Amino acid sequence: WNRMAAGTNVSYPSFTKTTPPRVWGYKQCMEVDSQFFWSGAPWDMVARSYAADTLNKAFRVSSYSQSSVIAVSAMEAIGLSMAMERYNGLIGRRGRGSRVAYTVVRGMSDWVHSPLQNKGNGIWAAQPVVEDFNNGFKYAISTASAVVLSTLQARCERLPMVIPRSSPANRCSFAINYN
């Protein structure tokens, strides 16, 4: 982010190796299907603008703007979501069976696009990327896994104890190997 800040003259939040992951909810973040929308710096603000417009309409407010929301470009969840919603729609029409609840959890590593450099006269150029992709990828997997596993752990801890108390079913814990 230091290189992006130097290239854009904008301050960004500082992060360290111990900074916890940020969890975004449906009121701050949307996934924009990248099979219909190209990712990259110029399109990021357009995608954020679309997300803000959608949230304003959905919640009947006018408080969201392109600078107050996040839009991520991806396409994997669109297919899964469509399949799940179609299945759940069939269940509802047939009147038997149970809907399947689902949640999409996305882990992100270092960056969405290369740091930018303002060359003047409205010309922007991408700077070469020097980040360590492998460590960023491991961090994304670890932090996304921690969110999911923490949720499952909390659900497990609310379940009644199984007899005998030493049963593996009573162990509601997890560990992540960051190596």
C-alpha positions in Angstrom: 0.0 0.0 0.0 3.0 2.3 0.4 3.6 2.2 -3.3 0.0 2.8 -4.1 -0.1 5.8 -1.7 3.1 7.2 -3.3 1.6 6.8 -6.8 -1.8 8.3 -6.0 -1.0 10.8 -3.2 -3.8 9.2 -1.2 -3.4 7.8 2.4 -4.4 4.2 2.9 -4.8 2.3 6.2 -1.6 0.7 7.5 -1.4 -3.0 7.9 1.1 -5.3 9.6 1.7 -9.0 9.6 -0.5 -9.2 12.8 -3.4 -7.1 11.5 -6.5 -9.2 11.9 -8.7 -9.8 8.7 -11.5 -7.4 8.1 -14.9 -9.0 7.7 -17.3 -7.2 5.4 -21.0 -7.8 5.5 -23.7 -7.5 2.9 -24.2 -3.8 3.7 -20.6 -2.9 2.8 -19.5 -5.3 0.1 -20.8 -6.8 -3.1 -19.5 -9.3 -5.5 -19.6 -8.1 -9.1 -19.6 -10.9 -11.6 -16.4 -10.5 -13.6 -17.7 -12.5 -16.6 -19.8 -9.4 -17.2 -17.5 -6.8 -15.7 -13.7 -6.4 -16.2 -11.5 -6.0 -13.2 -8.9 -3.3 -12.8 -8.3 0.2 -11.5 -10.7 2.2 -13.7 -13.5 -0.3 -13.3 -13.2 -0.5 -9.5 -14.9 2.8 -8.9 -17.5 2.1 -11.5 -18.3 -1.3 -9.7 -18.4 0.5 -6.4 -20.8 3.1 -7.8 -23.1 0.3 -9.0 -22.8 -1.4 -5.6 -23.7 1.8 -3.8 -26.7 2.4 -6.1 -27.9 -1.1 -5.5 -27.6 -0.8 -1.7 -29.3 2.6 -1.7 -32.3 1.1 -3.6 -32.3 -2.1 -1.6 -32.4 -0.4 1.8 -34.3 2.7 0.6 -31.6 5.1 1.7 -29.2 7.4 0.0 -26.2 7.1 2.4 -24.1 4.7 0.3 -21.5 6.1 -2.1 -18.7 4.6 -4.2 -16.2 5.6 -1.5 -18.1 3.9 1.3 -18.5 0.4 -0.2 -16.3 -2.4 -1.5 -16.9 -4.3 -4.8 -14.9 -7.4 -5.5 -14.7 -8.9 -9.0 -15.2 -12.7 -9.1 -17.5 -15.1 -10.9 -17.3 -18.4 -8.9 -20.1 -17.6 -6.5 -22.5 -16.6 -9.2 -22.9 -20.1 -10.5 -23.1 -21.7 -7.0 -25.6 -19.2 -5.9 -27.8 -19.7 -9.0 -27.7 -23.5 -8.5 -28.6 -23.3 -4.8 -31.4 -20.8 -5.4 -32.9 -23.0 -8.2 -32.7 -26.0 -5.9 -34.3 -24.1 -3.1 -37.0 -22.9 -5.5 -37.8 -26.5 -6.4 -38.1 -27.5 -2.8 -40.5 -24.7 -2.1 -42.7 -25.5 -5.1 -42.9 -29.2 -4.3 -43.6 -28.6 -0.6 -41.3 -31.3 0.7 -37.6 -31.3 1.7 -35.6 -28.6 3.3 -34.0 -25.5 1.8 -30.3 -25.5 1.8 -28.8 -22.5 3.4 -25.4 -21.3 2.0 -22.9 -18.6 2.5 -20.1 -17.5 0.3 -16.8 -16.7 2.1 -14.1 -15.1 0.0 -10.5 -14.7 1.2 -8.4 -12.0 -0.5 -4.7 -11.7 -0.5 -2.5 -8.7 -1.2 -4.1 -6.8 -4.0 -6.8 -6.7 -6.7 -4.7 -4.7 -9.2 -1.2 -3.4 -9.5 -0.3 -0.2 -7.6 -1.0 2.9 -9.7 1.2 5.9 -10.6 -0.2 9.2 -11.7 1.9 10.3 -14.7 0.0 13.6 -15.0 -2.5 15.0 -17.5 -5.0 12.3 -16.5 -2.6 9.4 -17.4 -2.3 6.6 -15.0 0.1 3.6 -15.3 0.4 0.4 -13.3 3.6 -0.1 -11.3 5.4 -3.4 -11.2 4.3 -5.7 -8.4 6.9 -6.8 -6.0 4.7 -8.4 -3.3 5.3 -11.9 -2.2 2.4 -13.8 -3.8 2.9 -17.1 -1.9 2.8 -15.5 1.5 -0.2 -13.4 0.5 -2.0 -16.5 -0.8 -1.3 -18.3 2.5 -2.6 -15.4 4.5 -5.8 -15.3 2.4 -6.4 -19.0 3.0 -5.6 -18.7 6.7 -7.8 -15.7 7.4 -10.8 -17.0 5.4 -10.4 -20.4 7.1 -10.3 -18.7 10.5 -13.6 -16.9 9.9 -15.4 -20.2 8.8 -13.8 -22.3 11.5 -14.6 -19.8 14.3 -18.2 -19.8 13.2 -18.3 -23.6 13.3 -16.6 -23.6 16.7 -19.2 -21.2 18.1 -22.0 -23.4 16.8 -20.3 -26.5 18.2 -19.9 -24.9 21.7 -23.7 -24.3 21.8 -24.5 -28.0 21.3 -25.2 -30.2 24.3 -22.3 -32.3 25.6 -22.0 -35.9 24.4 -21.5 -38.7 26.9 -18.8 -39.6 27.7 -17.3 -36.1 28.2 -14.0 -37.3 26.7 -15.7 -38.0 23.3 -14.0 -36.3 20.3 -17.5 -34.8 19.5 -17.0 -32.4 22.5 -13.8 -30.9 21.2 -14.9 -27.6 19.6 -11.5 -26.2 18.7 -9.3 -25.8 15.7 -5.8 -24.8 14.8 -4.3 -23.2 11.7 -0.8 -24.0 10.6 0.6 -20.8 9.2 3.7 -22.5 7.8 
